[in-house]
Amino acid sequence: QVQLVESGGGLVQAGDSLRLSCAASGHTFDNYGMGWFRQTPGKEREVVAAINWSGGTTYSAEPVKGRFTISRDNAKNTVILQMNSLKPEDTAVYSCAAAYGRTVGVHTKTYEYDIWGQGTQVTVSS
């Protein structure tokens, strides 16, 4: 089973960029679609971006479309969330997640994901 560890969060100013990484342990990383989610206190966890097992299909949520990009490197067991033009409303705990299955499409619902990382804090000041 895959285990996930996020890194790359921090405190930045509006307009800056951050690159979040999610490192997966195990030898079956390419059997999983991957997603990035974020959550703020008092709000439900929401999907930010998702990618299928091969990297051939990606999805970006409307609030981040054109600013955030998800990618993966199956040889390195890593999924990346490149975040550009950050806004204060992007402040949240960001978590990566894995959904088992080699699907053409991506998963965008939290209940579709089997494995979660511990999360990394992203804070964007105005």
C-alpha positions in Angstrom: 0.0 0.0 0.0 1.2 3.5 -0.8 2.0 6.0 2.0 2.1 9.7 1.2 4.2 12.6 2.6 3.7 16.2 1.5 6.3 19.0 1.6 6.8 22.5 0.2 4.2 24.5 2.2 5.0 27.7 3.8 4.2 31.4 4.2 4.3 33.6 1.1 3.0 36.9 -0.2 0.2 37.3 -2.6 1.4 36.8 -6.2 4.2 34.5 -5.2 4.6 30.8 -6.2 4.9 27.6 -4.2 5.6 24.0 -5.3 4.1 21.3 -3.3 5.5 17.8 -3.5 3.9 14.5 -2.5 6.3 11.6 -2.1 4.8 8.1 -2.2 6.4 5.0 -0.8 5.8 1.6 -2.2 6.1 0.0 -5.6 2.6 0.5 -6.9 2.4 4.2 -7.3 1.3 4.0 -10.9 -1.7 2.0 -9.9 -3.2 5.1 -8.3 -4.8 8.3 -9.5 -3.7 11.2 -7.4 -5.3 14.4 -6.1 -4.6 17.5 -4.2 -7.2 18.8 -1.7 -7.3 21.7 0.6 -9.2 22.6 3.8 -9.7 25.6 6.0 -11.2 25.6 9.5 -14.9 25.3 9.4 -15.1 24.4 5.8 -15.3 21.1 4.0 -12.2 19.7 2.2 -12.3 20.6 -1.4 -10.5 19.2 -4.5 -7.8 21.5 -6.0 -6.4 19.3 -8.8 -6.3 15.7 -9.8 -4.4 13.5 -12.2 -4.9 10.0 -13.5 -2.4 7.1 -13.1 -0.5 7.9 -16.3 -0.6 11.7 -16.1 -2.6 11.7 -19.3 -5.7 13.3 -17.8 -5.6 16.2 -15.4 -8.2 18.4 -13.7 -8.0 21.8 -12.0 -10.8 23.2 -9.9 -12.3 26.5 -11.1 -10.8 28.7 -8.3 -7.3 27.7 -9.3 -7.6 27.1 -13.0 -4.8 28.8 -14.9 -2.8 29.3 -11.7 -2.2 25.7 -10.4 -0.8 22.8 -12.3 -0.7 19.2 -11.2 1.9 16.7 -12.6 3.4 13.4 -11.7 6.6 11.4 -12.2 5.9 7.7 -11.8 9.6 6.9 -12.0 10.2 9.1 -8.9 6.9 8.2 -7.1 6.0 11.9 -6.9 3.1 14.2 -7.6 3.6 17.9 -7.8 1.3 20.9 -7.4 2.8 24.0 -8.9 1.0 27.0 -7.5 1.4 30.4 -9.2 -0.1 33.8 -8.6 -1.2 32.8 -5.1 -4.0 34.7 -3.4 -4.9 35.0 0.3 -7.9 32.8 -0.3 -5.6 30.0 -1.2 -4.5 29.8 2.4 -5.3 26.3 3.7 -3.9 22.9 4.7 -3.1 21.1 1.4 -3.2 17.3 1.3 -2.4 14.8 -1.4 -4.4 11.6 -1.8 -4.4 8.4 -3.8 -7.3 6.6 -5.4 -6.6 3.0 -6.5 -7.2 2.2 -10.1 -5.9 2.8 -13.6 -8.7 4.9 -14.9 -8.8 7.2 -17.9 -10.5 9.9 -16.0 -9.7 11.5 -12.6 -11.3 11.4 -9.2 -12.6 14.7 -7.7 -14.6 13.5 -4.7 -13.0 12.9 -1.3 -14.8 9.6 -0.8 -13.1 8.2 -4.0 -9.7 8.4 -2.3 -8.2 5.6 -0.2 -5.0 7.0 1.1 -4.2 10.5 2.5 -1.1 12.4 3.5 -0.8 14.4 6.7 -1.1 17.7 5.0 1.1 20.8 4.7 0.1 24.4 5.6 0.1 27.1 2.9 -0.4 30.6 4.1 -0.7 33.5 1.7 -0.5 37.0 3.1 -2.0 40.1 1.4 
